[in-house]
Amino acid sequence: MAMKRKSYKIKSGDTLSQIAKDMGMSLSALKQANPKIENVNKIKVGQYVLLVNGDATANGGTAMVIDTAETPI
């Protein structure tokens, strides 16, 4: 099964745990897909995070690493 990837632009009031919940993924999968986020409590408005449809490591899959700066995927 192929993973579908898309990005999400952080808005005021967002938290990674709420984004993960809203997108139907675990917080650990969201963190694994975005290793450049060192502190999950310090995300910035306008920052992009990678969303992975399904477990990023299931069945030998890998998460795509992105720069979480200002550039969408």
Secondary structure as UniProt FT lines:
FT   STRAND          4..9
FT   TURN            12..13
FT   HELIX           16..23
FT   HELIX           27..33
FT   TURN            35..36
FT   TURN            40..41
FT   TURN            45..46
FT   STRAND          48..53
FT   TURN            56..57
FT   HELIX           58..60
//
